[in-house]
Amino acid sequence: MSGRSKGFGFVEMPDNGEAEKAIENINGSDLMGRPLRVNESQPRPRSDDRRGGGGREKRW
């Protein structure tokens, strides 16, 4: 492990209204000189690439 941040995180909100307010208020704001991009999470597209992985397809 490098100890470096991956540059993203996830937050759960109590309801959609609170989530929309947070996105509206925080998206585009500055954190330590870097702009924040805040949006709803999207599922990752499934890949048919079978190279590697060793059958470990479950994600937690």
Steps between C-alpha positions, in 0.01 A plus 500: 500500500626843411304682770366736235132579470313357202340842467141398562264401776141399562245660733154370585229758559176449698278579200502623139420859599805523726716340231383749238572794735848368575577456130370850424695664783830314480550413132763729350622634835870507580682268741869573554529656156316223319144515368255247643278307265194372683238280337290190556691176473448298185546124466816399320439353157551124494802387308512186291879508530593160642874570529607460862280527803520130577124465535476764771192676366323582826543858612423610855 
